[in-house]
Amino acid sequence: MLNAEENPVNKRACKREPSGLVVKFSIDGTPCHGIIKNVSERGMCIETGSCPPCESTVNLRIDSGKEHFEIPVKVRRKEKADRFYDIMGVEFLKPTKKIVQFINRFKVHSEAE
């Protein structure tokens, strides 16, 4: 049996690592939040009750213990469940060194398990 990386049908360009961190953002000035379901080198999948339109740019705010990140992303896709969009896939616009280090922590954590 093939794993996800060996499966030619798999559309993922990068391996995804699980998360559970809370992310904050705003849509037209209205504060919103979500939970990062998984993260990769290129972006994240976020479960939220409020999804901005596809192709819109959003600044995500993540508080991770002592560190605080503000990450500009573009909404690439939305998924609907029970008639509501509640999951969005976002792409990092400018992955800084700090963001890359943050993402690499997920890889180290999942490899240790």
C-alpha positions as CSV (number, residue, x, y, z in Angstrom):
1,M,0.0,0.0,0.0
2,L,1.3,3.5,-0.8
3,N,1.5,6.2,1.7
4,A,0.4,9.8,1.0
5,E,3.8,10.9,-0.4
6,E,4.0,7.9,-2.8
7,N,0.5,8.2,-4.0
8,P,0.5,9.8,-7.5
9,V,-3.2,10.9,-7.0
10,N,-2.2,12.9,-3.9
11,K,-2.4,16.6,-4.8
12,R,-0.4,17.9,-1.9
13,A,2.8,19.7,-2.9
14,C,4.2,19.7,0.7
15,K,3.8,17.4,3.7
16,R,1.2,18.7,6.2
17,E,1.9,18.6,9.9
18,P,-1.0,18.7,12.5
19,S,-1.6,21.7,14.7
20,G,-4.2,23.0,17.1
21,L,-3.1,26.5,17.6
22,V,-5.7,29.3,17.7
23,V,-5.3,32.0,14.9
24,K,-7.0,35.4,14.9
25,F,-7.8,37.6,11.9
26,S,-10.4,40.2,10.9
27,I,-12.9,40.4,8.0
28,D,-13.9,44.0,7.2
29,G,-12.9,45.0,10.7
30,T,-14.8,42.2,12.5
31,P,-12.6,40.1,14.7
32,C,-12.6,36.4,13.8
33,H,-10.7,33.3,15.0
34,G,-10.0,29.8,14.0
35,I,-8.0,26.7,14.7
36,I,-5.0,25.7,12.6
37,K,-5.8,22.1,11.6
38,N,-2.5,21.5,9.7
39,V,0.5,23.5,8.4
40,S,3.0,23.1,5.6
41,E,5.8,25.0,4.1
42,R,3.4,26.8,1.8
43,G,0.3,27.4,3.9
44,M,-2.3,26.2,6.5
45,C,-5.7,24.7,6.7
46,I,-7.8,26.6,9.2
47,E,-11.2,25.6,10.7
48,T,-13.2,28.7,11.4
49,G,-16.8,29.9,11.5
50,S,-15.9,32.9,9.3
51,C,-14.2,32.6,5.9
52,P,-13.1,35.6,3.9
53,P,-13.6,35.4,0.1
54,C,-11.2,33.3,-2.0
55,E,-8.2,35.2,-3.3
56,S,-8.6,37.8,-0.5
57,T,-5.5,38.7,1.6
58,V,-5.7,38.4,5.4
59,N,-3.2,39.0,8.2
60,L,-3.3,36.1,10.6
61,R,-2.2,36.6,14.2
62,I,-0.8,33.7,16.2
63,D,0.2,33.7,19.8
64,S,2.5,30.8,20.6
65,G,3.6,31.1,24.1
66,K,6.2,33.9,24.2
67,E,6.1,34.4,20.5
68,H,3.6,36.4,18.5
69,F,3.4,36.2,14.7
70,E,1.5,38.2,12.1
71,I,1.4,36.3,8.9
72,P,0.1,37.7,5.6
73,V,-1.8,35.0,3.7
74,K,-4.0,34.6,0.6
75,V,-7.2,32.6,0.9
76,R,-6.9,29.9,-1.8
77,R,-9.9,27.7,-1.1
78,K,-12.9,27.2,1.2
79,E,-14.7,24.0,2.2
80,K,-18.4,23.8,3.0
81,A,-20.0,21.6,5.7
82,D,-23.6,21.8,6.6
83,R,-24.3,24.7,4.2
84,F,-21.6,26.9,5.8
85,Y,-18.0,27.5,4.8
86,D,-16.1,26.5,7.8
87,I,-12.6,25.5,6.5
88,M,-10.2,27.7,4.6
89,G,-6.9,26.8,2.9
90,V,-4.4,29.7,3.0
91,E,-1.1,30.3,1.3
92,F,1.8,32.2,2.9
93,L,2.5,35.4,0.9
94,K,5.9,36.2,2.4
95,P,7.3,33.3,4.5
96,T,9.9,35.1,6.6
97,K,12.7,33.2,8.4
98,K,10.8,33.5,11.6
99,I,7.7,31.9,10.0
100,V,9.8,29.1,8.5
101,Q,11.3,28.4,11.9
102,F,7.8,28.3,13.4
103,I,6.7,25.8,10.8
104,N,9.8,23.6,11.3
105,R,8.8,23.1,14.9
106,F,5.7,21.2,13.8
107,K,7.9,18.9,11.7
108,V,10.3,18.2,14.6
109,H,7.3,17.6,16.9
110,S,5.6,15.1,14.6
111,E,8.8,13.2,13.8
112,A,9.4,12.7,17.5
113,E,6.0,11.0,17.9
